[in-house]
Amino acid sequence: MRKPIIAGNWKMHKITNEALELVNQIKDEVSKTDVEVVVCCPFTVLSEVKKALAGSKVKLGAQNMHWEDEGAFTGEVSANMLKDVGVDYVIIGHSERRQYFNETDETVNKKVAKAIENGLNPIVCVGETLEQREDNKTFDIIKIQILAAFENIDDKDMENIVIAYEPVWAIGTGKTASSQEANEVIAYIRSLLEEKYGSEISEEVRIQYGGSVKSSNATEIMNETDIDGALVGGASLKAEEFLGIVNF
Ligand SMILES: O=C(CO)COP(=O)(O)O
């Protein structure tokens, strides 16, 4: 049985006092559920949020990292630095990074490998644009992104991987893929993993849906057979809304 995983992607939101207020509102409630809960915070608040989460079941996530160990990469943060402040998960290849910051399938792959090497659990994002969906290219794009992301990633490392299917057209737009549409693509991702890694592994990897998830649509999404969780943007910024999703 795959344990559901709900992760909040705070994106570029919240300074320290706001971040602490939010985690203090959610951490005790979360201890009552069997769902794995992650908060993916901006780098600047990771340490303080880590301290606030001491003794709680909520896991800490970052939103990006560099693939090199160290060096002259002004403005970047390494996997080892994330590990050092107690990060458990790291989002890799979010569509906003692909769209605005030159993230490519190749850099996603390098980051996945480096995250695993450093004991971080990657949340690897894939998803098609509206134009690609309208051209009936969704499955082709997903296949390219998945095969590239996991090139040279071993069977044994797949147990630490979470995948997030986030159709770009559903992010921050209020438009959600219907739960069936999302499930169909997620089942397809699982079939790609089966071809590459066999059925035991493909049945274990958790695959989230992301894109305008709210407390009002979380139950329907989470009830789909292949969807194991959600990567939540806007609705993760308010305790009540996020808890509504966690308690789907
Ligand atoms: O990008 C997302 C999560 O990574 C989804 O964002 P929204 O939930 O705001 O649509």
The ligand as an ORCA input file, in Angstrom:
! r2SCAN-3c Opt
* xyz 0 1
  O       2.395     24.443     -8.773
  C       1.700     23.905     -7.946
  C       2.283     23.114     -6.856
  O       3.625     22.842     -7.094
  C       0.228     24.057     -7.959
  O      -0.077     25.365     -7.637
  P      -1.606     25.752     -7.318
  O      -2.079     24.731     -6.318
  O      -1.528     27.136     -6.773
  O      -2.344     25.636     -8.611
*
